[in-house]
Amino acid sequence: MSKIDNIKAKVNEAEELARKIWLAGLGAYGKGFDEAKDQYKKLNEESSKVFNELVEKGEKLENDAKEKYASEKANITSKVDERVAEVRAKLGLDKSEADEKIEELSAKIEALTEAVSKLAEEKAK
């Protein structure tokens, strides 16, 4: 081989090596891009999964809170109703007791009216 052929061979080798270095860099970039894309896809799927789990947990907590609130509200309403009934009874505002008291008072008024009438008759004599 001549010197020129030798130089041409070395230049071709250098070009081939440069091409391979270029391709290796390009391959590294492509591989890094694919791995980043895969990681992004995996992270996106994971975050969607975590988000959905959080939504489910939130719904459960909301339902539990509503049930507890409804239960406590019913309990409080029941206690308030009982207390109002007690106060009404103490004040004589129950319908049956009020009717009895009205009858009792009417009887007393009638008795007093008769007594006043008798006294007026006796005084007039």
C-alpha positions as CSV (number, residue, x, y, z in Angstrom):
1,M,0.0,0.0,0.0
2,S,1.2,3.4,-0.8
3,K,1.5,6.3,1.5
4,I,-1.5,8.0,-0.1
5,D,-3.6,4.9,0.2
6,N,-2.4,4.6,3.8
7,I,-3.5,8.2,4.5
8,K,-6.8,7.6,2.8
9,A,-7.4,4.5,4.9
10,K,-6.5,6.4,8.1
11,V,-8.9,9.2,7.0
12,N,-11.6,6.6,6.3
13,E,-11.0,5.1,9.7
14,A,-11.2,8.5,11.4
15,E,-14.4,9.3,9.5
16,E,-15.8,5.9,10.5
17,L,-14.8,6.5,14.1
18,A,-16.3,10.0,14.1
19,R,-19.5,8.6,12.6
20,K,-19.6,5.9,15.2
21,I,-19.0,8.5,18.0
22,W,-21.8,10.6,16.5
23,L,-24.1,7.6,16.3
24,A,-23.2,6.6,19.9
25,G,-24.1,10.1,21.1
26,L,-27.3,10.0,19.1
27,G,-28.1,6.6,20.5
28,A,-27.4,7.8,24.0
29,Y,-29.7,10.7,23.5
30,G,-32.4,8.4,22.1
31,K,-32.0,6.0,24.9
32,G,-32.1,8.8,27.5
33,F,-35.2,10.2,25.8
34,D,-36.9,6.8,25.8
35,E,-36.1,6.2,29.4
36,A,-37.3,9.7,30.4
37,K,-40.5,9.1,28.4
38,D,-41.0,5.7,30.1
39,Q,-40.4,7.3,33.5
40,Y,-42.8,10.1,32.7
41,K,-45.5,7.6,31.5
42,K,-45.0,5.5,34.7
43,L,-45.1,8.6,36.9
44,N,-48.2,9.8,35.2
45,E,-49.9,6.5,35.7
46,E,-48.8,6.4,39.3
47,S,-50.0,9.9,39.9
48,S,-53.3,9.1,38.4
49,K,-53.6,6.0,40.5
50,V,-52.6,7.9,43.7
51,F,-55.1,10.7,42.8
52,N,-57.9,8.2,42.3
53,E,-57.1,6.5,45.6
54,L,-57.2,9.9,47.3
55,V,-60.6,10.7,45.7
56,E,-61.9,7.4,47.0
57,K,-60.6,8.0,50.5
58,G,-62.1,11.5,50.4
59,E,-65.5,10.1,49.4
60,K,-65.4,7.6,52.2
61,L,-64.5,10.2,54.7
62,E,-67.2,12.5,53.4
63,N,-69.8,9.7,53.7
64,D,-68.6,8.8,57.2
65,A,-68.9,12.4,58.3
66,K,-72.4,12.7,56.8
67,E,-73.5,9.6,58.6
68,K,-72.1,10.8,61.9
69,Y,-73.6,14.2,61.5
70,A,-77.0,12.7,60.7
71,S,-76.8,10.4,63.7
72,E,-75.7,13.2,66.0
73,K,-78.4,15.5,64.6
74,A,-81.1,12.9,65.2
75,N,-79.8,12.3,68.7
76,I,-79.7,16.1,69.5
77,T,-83.2,16.6,67.9
78,S,-84.5,13.7,70.1
79,K,-83.0,15.3,73.2
80,V,-84.4,18.7,72.3
81,D,-87.8,17.3,71.7
82,E,-87.7,15.4,75.1
83,R,-86.6,18.6,76.9
84,V,-89.4,20.7,75.2
85,A,-91.9,18.1,76.2
86,E,-90.7,18.3,79.8
87,V,-90.9,22.1,79.9
88,R,-94.4,22.0,78.3
89,A,-95.5,19.5,81.0
90,K,-94.0,21.6,83.8
91,L,-95.7,24.7,82.5
92,G,-99.0,22.8,82.0
93,L,-99.1,23.3,78.3
94,D,-99.7,19.7,77.4
95,K,-103.1,19.5,75.7
96,S,-104.6,16.9,78.0
97,E,-103.3,18.5,81.2
98,A,-104.4,22.0,79.9
99,D,-107.9,20.6,79.2
100,E,-108.1,19.1,82.7
101,K,-106.9,22.4,84.3
102,I,-109.5,24.4,82.3
103,E,-112.3,22.0,83.5
104,E,-110.9,22.3,87.1
105,L,-110.9,26.1,86.9
106,S,-114.4,26.2,85.3
107,A,-115.7,24.1,88.2
108,K,-114.1,26.4,90.7
109,I,-115.5,29.5,88.9
110,E,-119.0,27.9,89.0
111,A,-118.6,27.1,92.7
112,L,-117.5,30.7,93.4
113,T,-120.3,32.1,91.4
114,E,-122.8,30.1,93.3
115,A,-121.2,31.1,96.6
116,V,-121.3,34.8,95.6
117,S,-124.9,34.4,94.6
118,K,-125.8,32.8,97.9
119,L,-124.0,35.5,99.8
120,A,-125.8,38.2,97.7
121,E,-129.2,36.6,98.5
122,E,-128.4,36.3,102.2
123,K,-127.3,40.0,102.3
124,A,-130.4,41.0,100.4
125,K,-132.7,39.4,103.0
